[in-house]
Amino acid sequence: MITTIALLKARGGLSRDEFVDYYENHHVPLVLGLAPSPALYTRNYLPEPGSRRFPADFDVITHLKFADEATRDAWLALVLAEDSGVAEDEARFLDRSRTRSWTVEEHATSS
């Protein structure tokens, strides 16, 4: 499995509820309409900034898993294609200048 983690920041002026609603009900369907769903695609939303018990310069942790690198690369080619509309859509709800992402080696422990 290939795992990608992204830390994403909401665009200024959006409430947490507006941010979550847009991501879940507009952006996710757009992405899934362009490419097959990854093996895992989760969004983990932080509490409102005033309710956090820790400093964080992001609002959501997005976690994607792919069967292998070729699958991830093919998915990214579709989603990040110039005419996909994804970059324009992200500009509606994300501060894209603050996006950070990594491909990581995941180790899981099961009971």
C-alpha positions as CSV (number, residue, x, y, z in Angstrom):
1,M,0.0,0.0,0.0
2,I,1.1,3.6,-0.7
3,T,-0.1,6.1,1.8
4,T,-0.4,9.8,1.3
5,I,-1.1,12.3,4.2
6,A,-2.1,15.9,3.5
7,L,-2.5,18.7,5.9
8,L,-4.9,21.2,4.5
9,K,-5.9,24.7,5.6
10,A,-9.4,26.2,5.1
11,R,-9.7,29.4,3.0
12,G,-10.1,32.5,5.2
13,G,-13.7,33.5,5.7
14,L,-15.2,30.0,5.9
15,S,-16.6,28.7,9.1
16,R,-15.7,25.2,10.1
17,D,-19.2,23.9,9.2
18,E,-19.0,25.6,5.8
19,F,-15.5,24.1,5.2
20,V,-16.6,20.6,6.1
21,D,-19.8,20.9,4.1
22,Y,-18.0,22.1,1.0
23,Y,-15.2,19.5,1.2
24,E,-17.7,16.6,1.8
25,N,-20.5,17.6,-0.5
26,H,-18.8,19.3,-3.4
27,H,-15.1,18.5,-3.5
28,V,-15.1,14.8,-2.7
29,P,-17.8,14.1,-5.3
30,L,-15.9,16.1,-7.9
31,V,-12.7,14.1,-7.2
32,L,-14.5,10.7,-7.1
33,G,-16.2,11.6,-10.4
34,L,-12.8,12.1,-12.1
35,A,-11.0,9.0,-10.9
36,P,-11.8,5.7,-9.1
37,S,-11.9,5.9,-5.4
38,P,-8.6,5.2,-3.6
39,A,-8.5,2.1,-1.4
40,L,-9.0,4.6,1.5
41,Y,-9.9,8.3,1.4
42,T,-10.6,9.8,4.8
43,R,-10.8,13.4,6.0
44,N,-10.1,14.0,9.7
45,Y,-11.3,17.5,10.7
46,L,-9.8,19.4,13.6
47,P,-12.0,21.2,16.1
48,E,-12.6,24.9,15.7
49,P,-9.3,26.8,16.2
50,G,-10.5,28.2,19.6
51,S,-11.4,24.7,20.8
52,R,-8.1,23.0,20.0
53,R,-5.9,22.0,22.8
54,F,-2.8,22.2,20.6
55,P,-1.4,24.6,18.0
56,A,-2.1,23.6,14.4
57,D,-1.8,25.6,11.2
58,F,-4.2,23.2,9.3
59,D,-7.8,22.3,9.6
60,V,-8.0,18.8,8.1
61,I,-5.8,15.7,7.8
62,T,-6.6,13.9,4.5
63,H,-5.5,10.3,4.3
64,L,-5.3,8.4,1.0
65,K,-4.2,4.8,0.4
66,F,-3.5,3.2,-3.0
67,A,-2.6,-0.3,-3.9
68,D,0.7,0.7,-5.4
69,E,2.7,3.6,-6.8
70,A,1.4,3.1,-10.3
71,T,-2.2,3.3,-9.1
72,R,-1.5,6.5,-7.1
73,D,0.3,8.0,-10.1
74,A,-2.6,7.2,-12.5
75,W,-5.1,8.6,-9.9
76,L,-3.1,11.8,-9.5
77,A,-2.8,12.2,-13.3
78,L,-6.6,12.3,-13.6
79,V,-7.3,14.4,-10.5
80,L,-4.5,16.9,-11.2
81,A,-5.1,17.2,-15.0
82,E,-5.2,20.8,-16.1
83,D,-8.8,20.5,-17.2
84,S,-10.0,18.5,-14.2
85,G,-11.4,21.6,-12.3
86,V,-9.8,20.4,-9.1
87,A,-7.4,23.3,-8.6
88,E,-10.2,25.8,-9.2
89,D,-12.5,24.0,-6.8
90,E,-9.8,23.8,-4.1
91,A,-9.3,27.6,-4.4
92,R,-13.0,27.9,-3.3
93,F,-12.4,26.3,0.1
94,L,-8.7,25.8,0.7
95,D,-5.7,28.0,1.2
96,R,-3.7,26.1,-1.3
97,S,-0.5,28.0,-0.5
98,R,-0.5,26.2,2.9
99,T,-1.1,22.7,1.6
100,R,1.5,20.1,2.8
101,S,1.5,16.5,1.8
102,W,3.8,13.5,2.1
103,T,3.9,9.9,0.9
104,V,4.7,7.9,4.0
105,E,5.6,4.4,5.1
106,E,2.7,3.1,7.2
107,H,3.0,0.4,9.9
108,A,-0.2,-0.8,11.4
109,T,-0.7,-3.0,14.5
110,S,-3.8,-5.1,14.6
111,S,-5.2,-6.8,17.6
